[in-house]
Amino acid sequence: MKATTRRQPSSRNAAFSLHATTSARAPWARVAGWWVIAAGALALAVVAGFYHPVGDYVGETDFYGGYVEGAKLFQAGHLDPARYAVVGPVFDILLGLLAWPARDFFVAAKLIAIVSAVVTWVLWRGLVAARLGDGVAFWSTAFLVANPVFFQCGYSAMSHGTAVCLQVATHESCSGFIWQYVVLIGAPWLLSAILLAPVFYNPFYALVQLPFYVALAGVAIGSGRWALALRGFPLKPVLAAFPLALSIHDSAGASRLIHRRLPTEVREAGRVLAGLSEPGQHVIARKGHIGYYSGRAVVAFPRVMTVGELADYCRKHDVGWIYYSWYEALLRPEFRYLLDPEATVPGLIVVYATQRQPGRLLRIGAGFGEGPTWWRDENQRRVHVARGAVQVLDDRFAWAHHLILAQDAAARHDARSVLEHADAAIRGRPEEARAWAMRGVALHAMGRLAEARQAYETALRLKPGLPMAEQGLQKLP
């Protein structure tokens, strides 16, 4: 009798299979890839045009401090090789060329960033599609478009996006001569990892590796291996949509955060400085933004400790103006009292001040270098410094300054200010007993006795025997 063998069901007809026969060349992926690029280009144009009116103090510092100068030299017909010991002149040349029709260097830099990003997406999609299929190309492009760091480079006045664009263009032009997988994924990633090993690692320096990372992600998602197919439909792309959505969410969040931190106040300060100062005068600032918007030369803000040392530095460098904003207060905290409107300093005249993001434009006059009279009073000095600090520091780092201001307000019998600063100190350091005691003092003075008792009791739980809290409880009816 001839034995019969049972026919095994194929993976195509199985309800669930680990792998799928789906090709990386998905019929929908080609059109979808172009839609992703179009959506990314539109998003960049919107952010650059409506939400990025001025460069930030981190990634776009080189634009204000170097690229504009290089572009102006190029427009004048001069390229100085000494300027390009680290990077080449390509961005300066592009900026100089585009600034003529744009009539604004910052607008020109944003246009270069947008074009560089879109060209990168187009070239990388074509490169991956030609060698690994449209499915892999779609996922690679989608993750490249959604990457928060690269998206930031796509609307900012920085050269990182242009560098990645040139890198991808190089691979597009020469990768057909070498084994596709080595050129596309293996060798460039390994080489860039080795070259970047001794360099301080940050997201912008790592951009050179980003196209290869997203290519690996595209291969992993677009391949039929481990597709987790349900009745022939691979679930892996559905699962991959979650990290893609997270990346889009991070890009949007990062763009909102950058927008909130933009030093928009420096543009008006620059216009004021341009109107009040004479051509050729110098201004001290931590970054070059104020110089760009005023047309005045910027001298770097020195690391000195006293107003006398700062005055000597200004005289040595022929400086007639000081721009001290929230950013200078973070990096040069020795002079935070300059943000306090009540802290008068001999020889410094405030000609412009902002509040939302605090900043002061100060004219240097006669007597600059003499110590202010309040400096000799330790309590007044601490109060003036604290008033500047709380304008720029988060409550987590400013709680001690808020305590100083709460005590000062209590001495002036200003209960509302005491409560305001005590609550800020509690937000920054909830376990600080003195802040709770000061809250009790304020509430007691305002007649909110039940809340005052609760604040005093909280202070004593945190620090038993605290005199301020014990005395406050005893005074309650």
Legacy VTK file of the C-alpha trace (Angstrom):
# vtk DataFile Version 3.0
C-alpha trace
ASCII
DATASET POLYDATA
POINTS 477 float
0.000 0.000 0.000
1.445 3.322 -1.052
1.962 5.735 1.778
0.367 9.120 1.476
1.852 12.344 2.791
-0.201 15.166 4.210
0.254 18.420 2.329
1.406 21.205 4.590
-0.436 24.522 4.312
1.642 27.288 2.776
2.541 30.353 4.743
0.461 32.350 2.255
-2.749 30.620 3.410
-1.841 30.360 7.105
-3.666 32.623 9.536
-0.348 33.769 10.963
3.233 33.323 9.821
6.532 34.601 11.117
7.854 35.613 7.716
6.157 36.927 4.602
6.887 36.786 0.909
6.153 40.496 0.559
8.766 42.240 -1.519
10.432 45.432 -0.424
9.074 46.932 -3.641
5.629 47.782 -2.278
3.411 49.287 -5.013
2.162 52.086 -2.748
5.558 53.093 -1.419
6.790 55.121 -4.375
3.911 57.615 -4.315
3.818 57.629 -0.511
7.508 58.485 -0.365
6.978 61.588 -2.493
4.043 62.639 -0.316
6.239 62.322 2.768
8.863 64.573 1.164
6.211 67.111 0.141
4.750 67.162 3.654
8.207 67.624 5.152
9.005 70.484 2.761
5.725 72.224 3.624
6.378 71.828 7.353
9.865 73.324 6.993
8.525 76.278 5.025
5.857 76.984 7.650
8.265 76.773 10.591
10.948 78.839 8.870
8.531 81.467 7.610
6.295 81.954 10.651
7.978 80.519 13.748
11.695 81.147 13.296
12.244 84.894 12.941
15.665 84.913 14.610
18.424 82.359 15.184
18.873 80.618 18.515
21.855 80.913 20.840
23.086 77.338 20.237
23.104 75.881 16.729
22.909 79.180 14.857
25.692 80.971 16.683
28.128 80.356 13.812
25.795 82.138 11.399
25.965 85.381 13.391
29.557 84.936 14.442
31.193 83.775 11.210
29.121 82.809 8.174
27.739 86.299 7.561
31.228 87.769 7.632
32.473 85.098 5.222
29.530 85.699 2.876
30.221 89.449 2.852
33.869 88.791 2.034
32.782 86.545 -0.848
30.429 89.226 -2.152
33.372 91.616 -2.074
35.392 89.146 -4.147
37.639 87.865 -1.383
37.985 84.385 0.139
40.443 84.141 3.010
41.938 80.606 3.237
42.788 81.218 6.900
39.054 81.190 7.689
38.635 77.628 6.490
41.055 75.589 8.555
38.206 73.385 9.844
35.337 73.767 7.367
35.319 74.772 3.737
33.872 77.874 2.081
30.837 76.208 0.459
28.259 77.570 2.903
29.760 81.058 2.842
29.621 81.052 -0.963
26.022 79.807 -1.078
25.006 82.378 1.533
26.704 85.197 -0.361
25.055 84.208 -3.647
21.538 83.787 -2.253
21.698 86.914 -0.087
21.709 89.105 -3.198
18.155 88.160 -4.336
16.915 87.502 -0.785
18.278 90.863 0.457
18.685 89.350 3.927
21.379 86.942 5.077
19.163 85.227 7.654
16.393 84.606 5.125
18.987 83.322 2.663
20.400 80.921 5.268
16.934 79.513 5.998
16.290 79.024 2.276
19.597 77.150 1.956
18.579 74.943 4.883
15.178 74.114 3.385
16.570 73.336 -0.064
19.381 71.225 1.430
16.922 69.173 3.482
14.537 68.559 0.586
17.360 67.660 -1.817
18.738 65.243 0.793
15.368 63.522 1.123
14.922 63.266 -2.653
18.418 61.922 -3.307
18.326 59.450 -0.427
14.906 58.146 -1.418
16.119 57.584 -4.984
19.381 56.002 -3.861
17.698 53.523 -1.526
14.828 52.788 -3.917
17.176 51.961 -6.801
19.118 49.446 -4.744
16.801 48.134 -2.065
13.281 48.841 -3.299
10.541 51.398 -2.834
9.336 49.869 0.447
12.705 50.268 2.112
13.058 53.729 0.558
9.720 54.853 1.975
10.571 53.920 5.553
14.108 55.307 5.286
12.800 58.598 3.947
10.002 58.809 6.498
12.376 58.390 9.432
14.828 60.855 7.887
12.076 63.472 7.445
10.780 62.932 10.976
14.154 63.023 12.709
14.067 65.947 15.207
17.701 67.005 14.752
17.678 66.897 10.965
14.306 68.661 10.854
15.771 71.473 12.975
18.675 71.750 10.545
16.109 72.062 7.747
14.799 75.438 8.881
17.719 76.912 10.845
20.583 79.144 9.759
23.234 76.461 10.140
25.423 74.491 7.759
24.830 70.958 9.074
21.977 70.212 6.670
24.022 71.422 3.715
26.907 69.156 4.768
24.607 66.104 4.904
23.167 67.066 1.509
26.652 67.132 -0.037
27.450 63.813 1.624
24.322 62.149 0.177
24.987 63.689 -3.230
28.469 62.139 -3.159
27.023 58.691 -2.459
24.463 59.181 -5.203
27.195 59.941 -7.744
29.667 57.194 -6.890
27.866 54.336 -5.141
27.058 52.477 -8.350
30.695 51.479 -8.769
30.981 49.519 -5.523
29.013 46.754 -3.936
25.692 48.390 -3.037
25.373 47.147 0.517
28.951 48.061 1.441
28.630 51.605 0.116
25.062 52.185 1.290
25.236 50.793 4.800
28.453 49.206 5.954
31.598 51.139 5.091
30.339 54.734 5.478
28.773 53.994 8.844
31.927 52.278 10.104
34.221 54.984 8.736
32.163 57.860 10.168
31.921 56.079 13.528
35.720 55.772 13.648
36.261 59.379 12.585
33.763 60.695 15.123
35.102 58.619 18.007
37.602 61.246 19.251
35.158 64.142 18.718
32.836 65.449 21.407
29.640 63.611 20.568
26.472 65.616 20.057
23.441 65.231 17.786
24.719 67.632 15.124
28.061 65.855 14.762
26.206 62.537 14.509
24.150 63.720 11.516
26.739 62.291 9.164
25.611 58.829 10.272
21.874 59.479 10.188
21.183 58.439 6.551
22.806 55.072 7.166
20.882 54.518 10.379
17.564 55.192 8.656
18.603 52.916 5.780
19.111 50.109 8.289
15.694 50.888 9.781
14.161 50.801 6.304
15.718 47.408 5.560
14.476 46.015 8.871
10.918 47.243 8.306
10.620 46.675 4.561
12.017 43.150 4.557
9.710 40.143 4.556
11.790 38.506 7.286
10.111 38.622 10.686
7.142 40.321 9.054
4.633 38.836 11.554
2.167 38.290 8.708
-1.532 37.888 9.505
-3.295 36.216 6.563
-0.515 37.442 4.324
-0.566 41.016 5.629
2.699 41.994 7.397
2.143 43.591 10.807
5.713 44.855 11.116
5.055 48.100 9.195
2.084 48.768 11.465
4.295 48.363 14.511
6.948 50.570 12.890
4.415 53.389 12.657
4.639 53.835 16.435
8.334 54.883 16.587
7.732 56.999 13.478
4.858 58.777 15.255
7.068 59.297 18.310
9.758 60.831 16.127
7.227 63.208 14.543
5.985 64.114 18.024
9.554 64.796 19.186
10.221 66.960 16.126
7.143 69.058 16.811
7.999 69.344 20.507
11.602 70.310 19.810
10.490 72.975 17.324
8.047 74.444 19.855
10.751 74.506 22.530
13.232 76.222 20.185
10.572 78.772 19.245
9.889 79.625 22.894
13.601 80.136 23.549
14.370 82.273 20.511
15.962 85.604 21.502
13.416 87.664 19.600
14.127 90.620 21.891
17.590 91.020 20.379
16.173 92.309 17.085
14.554 95.356 18.670
17.590 95.874 20.902
19.735 95.846 17.774
17.560 98.453 16.074
17.764 100.661 19.171
21.541 100.286 19.271
21.816 101.106 15.563
19.840 104.294 16.108
21.707 105.505 19.189
25.282 104.481 18.466
27.803 105.718 15.953
29.229 103.511 13.169
32.415 101.871 14.340
31.373 101.644 17.990
31.609 98.315 19.797
29.161 96.439 22.008
29.919 93.690 24.508
27.690 90.607 24.313
28.015 86.864 24.733
26.823 86.114 21.170
26.980 87.917 17.847
23.232 88.419 17.332
23.154 92.011 18.600
25.928 92.906 16.172
24.045 91.487 13.183
20.861 93.428 13.944
22.656 96.668 14.825
25.505 96.650 12.329
27.988 97.189 15.172
31.054 95.122 15.992
30.651 92.701 18.912
33.315 92.140 21.549
33.015 88.880 23.485
31.731 89.252 27.036
34.732 88.470 29.272
34.823 86.199 32.293
35.570 88.771 34.984
34.273 89.024 38.529
33.812 92.726 39.319
32.418 95.807 37.650
35.878 97.393 37.863
37.432 94.558 35.866
34.621 94.796 33.319
35.208 98.533 32.970
38.937 98.002 32.399
38.145 95.444 29.707
35.719 97.841 27.994
38.287 100.643 27.941
40.946 98.311 26.578
38.706 97.220 23.690
37.101 100.602 23.042
33.617 99.384 23.999
30.831 101.920 24.440
27.836 99.603 24.945
26.887 96.491 26.918
24.122 94.070 25.990
23.219 91.898 28.982
20.265 89.555 28.543
18.974 86.326 30.027
21.596 84.399 28.062
24.480 86.461 29.433
22.966 85.983 32.898
23.193 82.217 32.473
26.816 82.247 31.341
28.087 85.347 33.143
26.148 85.137 36.434
28.514 87.536 38.224
26.522 90.439 36.766
22.952 89.236 37.176
22.168 92.365 39.158
22.277 94.252 35.844
18.820 92.788 35.151
17.389 94.401 38.296
15.845 97.796 37.399
16.531 99.029 40.946
20.247 98.174 40.885
21.855 101.369 39.624
25.514 101.106 38.600
27.610 104.273 38.173
28.379 104.973 34.526
25.774 102.566 33.081
22.619 104.019 31.548
19.785 101.690 30.539
18.528 102.735 27.096
16.417 99.668 26.297
14.912 96.916 28.437
12.723 93.875 27.805
10.639 91.883 30.260
9.353 88.580 28.777
12.893 87.438 28.100
14.829 89.944 30.181
17.568 91.990 28.582
19.219 95.362 29.030
21.045 97.540 26.529
23.367 99.796 28.512
25.327 102.826 27.410
28.728 103.233 29.064
29.260 106.701 30.480
31.502 108.562 32.879
32.155 106.882 36.179
31.834 103.323 34.929
34.081 101.139 37.039
33.197 102.607 40.401
31.459 100.191 42.731
27.785 100.939 43.425
26.986 102.168 46.918
24.683 99.245 47.621
27.480 96.754 46.898
28.988 97.281 50.363
25.726 96.211 52.034
25.640 92.407 51.906
21.862 92.226 52.262
21.225 94.715 49.441
23.762 92.943 47.254
22.040 89.588 47.772
18.634 91.120 46.995
19.796 92.745 43.724
21.488 89.544 42.582
18.402 87.514 43.516
16.108 89.821 41.527
18.195 89.168 38.450
18.529 85.439 39.078
14.804 84.704 39.429
14.194 86.254 36.003
16.354 83.703 34.213
16.506 80.571 36.369
13.946 77.822 36.738
12.428 77.547 40.208
14.458 74.377 40.781
17.633 76.450 40.651
16.280 79.764 41.928
14.565 78.606 45.123
17.292 80.080 47.375
17.008 83.424 45.562
13.235 83.366 46.035
13.780 82.843 49.753
15.989 85.936 49.872
13.321 87.967 48.091
10.584 86.590 50.367
12.552 87.724 53.425
13.118 91.138 51.843
9.401 91.471 51.089
8.555 90.483 54.664
10.818 93.255 55.950
8.835 95.669 53.760
5.498 94.175 54.976
4.554 93.165 51.429
2.594 89.985 52.149
1.628 89.279 48.538
5.257 89.354 47.399
6.241 87.147 50.329
3.639 84.578 49.277
4.672 84.784 45.623
8.324 84.089 46.348
7.608 81.514 49.055
5.423 79.530 46.637
8.133 79.742 43.962
10.695 78.421 46.465
8.331 75.564 47.369
7.887 74.675 43.700
11.632 74.504 43.323
12.354 72.713 46.599
9.218 71.285 48.264
11.228 69.961 51.219
12.556 73.400 52.176
11.087 74.158 55.619
11.969 77.856 55.521
9.885 78.311 52.377
6.850 76.792 54.099
7.426 79.003 57.136
7.585 82.105 54.923
4.354 80.984 53.275
2.813 80.801 56.723
4.027 84.325 57.512
2.433 85.681 54.324
-0.875 83.867 54.818
-0.999 84.961 58.459
-0.567 88.602 57.429
-3.294 88.205 54.805
-5.730 86.820 57.356
-5.858 83.305 55.890
-5.296 81.705 59.267
-6.218 78.080 58.514
-3.817 77.989 55.550
-1.137 79.699 57.645
-1.455 77.041 60.355
-1.107 74.290 57.755
2.022 75.948 56.292
3.628 76.342 59.746
2.867 72.706 60.615
4.370 71.529 57.308
7.520 73.525 58.056
7.832 71.905 61.501
7.352 68.430 60.057
10.203 69.103 57.660
12.423 70.738 60.275
11.290 70.310 63.889
12.086 73.290 66.088
12.313 75.851 63.266
11.972 79.149 65.180
10.045 81.031 62.482
7.394 78.313 62.288
7.112 77.835 66.068
6.751 81.559 66.673
4.190 81.838 63.887
2.054 79.064 65.387
2.173 80.707 68.796
0.878 83.985 67.342
-2.126 82.308 65.697
-5.391 82.727 67.634
LINES 1 478
477 0 1 2 3 4 5 6 7 8 9 10 11 12 13 14 15 16 17 18 19 20 21 22 23 24 25 26 27 28 29 30 31 32 33 34 35 36 37 38 39 40 41 42 43 44 45 46 47 48 49 50 51 52 53 54 55 56 57 58 59 60 61 62 63 64 65 66 67 68 69 70 71 72 73 74 75 76 77 78 79 80 81 82 83 84 85 86 87 88 89 90 91 92 93 94 95 96 97 98 99 100 101 102 103 104 105 106 107 108 109 110 111 112 113 114 115 116 117 118 119 120 121 122 123 124 125 126 127 128 129 130 131 132 133 134 135 136 137 138 139 140 141 142 143 144 145 146 147 148 149 150 151 152 153 154 155 156 157 158 159 160 161 162 163 164 165 166 167 168 169 170 171 172 173 174 175 176 177 178 179 180 181 182 183 184 185 186 187 188 189 190 191 192 193 194 195 196 197 198 199 200 201 202 203 204 205 206 207 208 209 210 211 212 213 214 215 216 217 218 219 220 221 222 223 224 225 226 227 228 229 230 231 232 233 234 235 236 237 238 239 240 241 242 243 244 245 246 247 248 249 250 251 252 253 254 255 256 257 258 259 260 261 262 263 264 265 266 267 268 269 270 271 272 273 274 275 276 277 278 279 280 281 282 283 284 285 286 287 288 289 290 291 292 293 294 295 296 297 298 299 300 301 302 303 304 305 306 307 308 309 310 311 312 313 314 315 316 317 318 319 320 321 322 323 324 325 326 327 328 329 330 331 332 333 334 335 336 337 338 339 340 341 342 343 344 345 346 347 348 349 350 351 352 353 354 355 356 357 358 359 360 361 362 363 364 365 366 367 368 369 370 371 372 373 374 375 376 377 378 379 380 381 382 383 384 385 386 387 388 389 390 391 392 393 394 395 396 397 398 399 400 401 402 403 404 405 406 407 408 409 410 411 412 413 414 415 416 417 418 419 420 421 422 423 424 425 426 427 428 429 430 431 432 433 434 435 436 437 438 439 440 441 442 443 444 445 446 447 448 449 450 451 452 453 454 455 456 457 458 459 460 461 462 463 464 465 466 467 468 469 470 471 472 473 474 475 476
